[in-house]
């Protein structure tokens, strides 16, 4: 179980991650507090293939002014093996889910702010030791909305900007076409769609 700990007697920060291991009856076997010298919080915890755990959340500690993603890997007893606090912007950033991936690394998902201060949704790939290897951060769809109404044979334009630091361009986009009686899903591939590069990582269909 994972929670935010506001008032535990410890030498950490104002708010920390509270990790609790219980038996089958819900009785506590051990507890751990994880964090820095300011406010930190946990969102999810997942077991990993080595018997440990990966925790995702948010940190305002470690010299940060505004919060960053917080991903923590522990062993089976909740002892920290590594933690990554570096992913984020100068704005407010949250990680909401962390998982182990099939290649032995990890991934975390959350929201991210771009240079204009608008919300992005970000997927971050990390290696086995917690270093960031790839990231994709795309805008919340505001214009056009996620549902677009167009007459037959009238094209529409979809603008997708990747604000991620590793400049990934292999981004899959699914478009659902609903004609009122059935829904057809189109998935972009090099053979179906042609994306036009406008600047850095901005593409227009």
Residue pairs with C-beta under 8 A, 6 or more apart in sequence:
1 19
1 20
1 22
1 45
2 17
2 18
2 19
2 20
2 42
2 43
2 44
2 45
2 55
2 57
3 17
3 18
3 20
3 42
4 15
4 16
4 17
4 18
4 41
4 42
5 15
5 16
5 17
5 18
5 33
6 14
6 15
8 16
8 18
8 33
10 16
10 33
12 33
12 34
12 35
12 36
12 37
13 35
13 36
13 37
13 38
13 39
13 40
13 61
14 38
14 39
15 35
15 38
15 39
15 40
15 41
16 33
16 34
16 35
16 40
17 33
17 34
17 35
17 40
17 41
17 42
17 55
17 57
17 70
17 72
18 31
18 32
18 33
18 42
19 31
19 32
19 33
19 34
19 42
19 45
19 53
19 55
19 74
19 78
20 28
20 30
20 31
21 28
21 29
21 30
21 31
21 78
22 28
22 29
23 29
30 77
30 78
31 78
32 74
32 78
32 79
34 40
34 42
34 55
34 72
34 74
34 80
34 83
35 59
35 61
36 59
36 60
36 61
36 62
36 85
37 61
38 59
38 60
38 61
38 64
39 60
39 61
39 67
40 57
40 58
40 59
40 60
40 61
40 70
41 57
41 58
41 70
42 55
42 56
42 57
42 70
43 56
43 57
43 58
43 94
43 95
43 96
43 97
44 55
44 56
44 57
44 96
44 97
44 98
45 53
45 54
45 55
45 56
46 53
46 54
46 98
46 99
46 100
47 53
48 54
48 73
48 100
49 100
50 75
50 76
51 75
51 76
52 73
52 74
52 75
52 76
52 81
53 73
53 74
53 76
53 78
54 71
54 72
54 73
54 74
54 98
54 99
54 100
54 106
55 70
55 71
55 72
55 73
55 74
55 98
56 69
56 70
56 71
56 95
56 96
56 97
56 98
56 108
56 110
57 70
57 72
57 94
57 95
58 67
58 68
58 69
58 70
58 93
58 94
58 95
59 67
59 68
59 69
59 70
59 85
60 66
60 67
61 85
62 85
64 85
64 88
65 90
66 88
66 89
66 90
66 91
66 92
66 93
67 88
67 92
67 93
67 94
68 85
68 86
68 87
68 88
68 93
69 84
69 85
69 87
69 88
69 93
69 94
69 95
69 108
69 110
69 122
69 124
70 83
70 84
70 85
70 95
71 83
71 84
71 87
71 95
71 98
71 106
71 108
71 126
71 130
72 80
72 82
72 83
72 84
73 80
73 81
73 82
73 83
73 106
73 130
74 80
74 81
75 81
82 129
82 130
83 130
84 126
84 130
84 131
84 132
86 132
87 93
87 95
87 108
87 122
87 124
87 132
87 135
88 112
89 112
89 113
89 114
89 115
90 113
91 113
91 117
92 113
93 110
93 111
93 112
93 113
93 122
94 110
94 111
95 108
95 109
95 110
95 124
96 109
96 110
96 111
97 108
97 109
97 110
98 106
98 107
98 108
98 109
99 106
99 107
99 108
100 106
101 107
101 125
104 128
105 125
105 126
105 127
105 128
105 133
106 125
106 126
106 127
106 128
106 130
107 123
107 124
107 125
107 126
108 123
108 124
108 126
109 121
109 122
109 123
109 124
110 121
110 122
111 119
111 120
111 121
111 122
112 119
112 120
112 121
112 122
112 137
112 163
113 119
113 120
114 120
114 137
114 139
114 161
114 163
115 163
118 139
118 140
119 139
119 140
120 137
120 138
120 139
120 140
120 163
121 137
121 138
121 140
122 135
122 136
122 137
122 138
122 164
123 135
123 136
123 137
124 132
124 134
124 135
125 132
125 133
125 134
125 135
126 132
126 133
127 133
132 165
132 166
133 166
134 164
134 166
134 168
135 164
135 165
135 166
135 168
136 162
136 164
136 168
136 171
137 162
137 163
137 164
138 160
138 161
138 162
138 163
138 171
139 160
139 161
139 163
144 156
144 157
144 158
148 156
150 156
157 204
157 205
158 173
158 175
158 204
158 205
159 198
159 202
159 203
159 204
160 171
160 173
160 202
160 203
161 201
161 202
161 203
162 168
162 169
162 171
162 201
162 202
163 201
164 201
167 200
167 201
168 201
169 201
169 203
171 203
172 187
172 188
173 187
173 188
173 193
174 185
174 186
174 187
174 188
175 185
175 186
175 187
175 188
176 183
176 184
176 185
176 186
177 183
177 184
177 185
177 186
186 192
186 193
188 195
188 205
193 205
194 205
195 203
195 204
195 205
196 203
196 204
196 205
197 203
198 204
